[in-house]
């Protein structure tokens, strides 16, 4: 029996035959992605998109951002959502510290913020949020206080996200190709 491969991965391409609906966890999600009735390129690109977005400091909207980019780039949206799981409470500290330090190096800035400087900045943010009733003014002040941290963090996360996403593209694409070959 030959699998039908559509032109585009679609928003959430439906799983092909032998779906494991009861499988839980990341392993089950990966197995579902491998069985998607879509092209290996669309799955690889979706995973790459999700991992790229996982590095970005956009907590709370990572899945939405990954879905939008994947849809616009004709990648598999389900695979993109799975890729965002690379960023989680266990991996964020390493991802963000690495991104921040790389960003400082790439921008040629003096050095990383010390713990004392970070504590002072966070204290000033807390004082600002307590003393101001103007949300826009507070947001402006917080943005100015956090910019020395966010600028190198964002630059570093772009680079590390691109590197990690590129690697996941080839890994994901190859995994789907192998899976399809074995199940045809």
Buried (B, 14 or more C-beta within 10 A) or exposed (E): EEEEEEEEBBEBBEBBEEEEEEEEEEEEBBBBBBBBBBBBBBBBBBBBBBBBBBBBBBEEEBBEBBBBBBBEBBBBBBBBBBBBBBBEEEEBEEBBEBBBBBBBBEEEBEEBBEEEEEEEBEEBBEEBEEEBEEEEEBEEBBEEBBEBBBBBBBBBBBBBBBBBBEEBBEBBBEBBBEBBEEEE
